[in-house]
Amino acid sequence: MLRNLTNVVPLNNPGVWFARQLVSVSMGVLGPPLRGTRVEQVRSGAVRGEWVRGPGVTQSDRAIFYIHGSGYVVCSARTHRGIASRLSQASGAPVFTVDYRLAPEHPFPAAAQDIETAYRWLLGQGYVSDQIVVAGDSAGGHLAVDLFIENARTQTPQPSAAVLFSPLMDLSLSLAEAKERTRRDPMISAENARKLVSLYTGRHPADHPRLKLGLAAGTALPPLLVQAGGEEMLSADAEYLRALVTQAGGSCELEIWPGQMHVFQALPRLVPEARPALRRAGQFITRAWSSRDLSLTEQAG
């Protein structure tokens, strides 16, 4: 049903408006925030977003910086309150979900610039880089890796870890298209995903360094956990990202969850496996912070 619907929605202004309403309602119904979640709006200069604290999560000196996906076009901090609340509960930390500017109203490089600005804003709020974990899904995965590359280029401290759900890495969708020849994605076709992404990339060359991302050997990177669904075409992108990170000398744990669709973690009412996947993500995050604490203790000793 999802694939049939996404493939017929036109990508003109009314079509984009309809897609945004459809996804907002779907995520609200299938992945609502946990009862007891607290939300605080943020409007600070160019930074827009919201703090999400899951049930029982209080103010913390640690934070998760969440970058939502949906092709740079569709979603928002509001649509991702559900997954943010669950990630907050699983990690015990508040989640800042950034509302970056969307295409087609704001094409490349608006989203990438907003992510970089928001990360530096977090640092300016008093969070030390190794107290921050970056998380994201789909196009948010691409924006996260772009952030890490920009951090390395500008010698900005990297976060302590990153958790990426179904990351989109190849904006040409060639990897997804090849995967689709062996397994049909239940959510969207590679052709229509490419059209959606093109609303962001526009006429910029496909090999632009902030679109076709590359990691030089020795690039300082946070350790990554990547989860993807076994039924989705972007599992190929997840595998590509692991290869990219390991070739650069970084650490990347990859989990392919059999039988699952794109960003299944956001839909716990539809997909029971969303809960254990998010628990795994929470364990990875808390382990990263525990390693940092142990390292600081050893240095003090």
Summary of the structure (lengths in Angstrom):
residues: 301
radius of gyration: 17.9
end to end distance: 59.0
largest distance: 62.5
contacts: 1073
relative contact order: 0.14
helix: 43%
strand: 15%
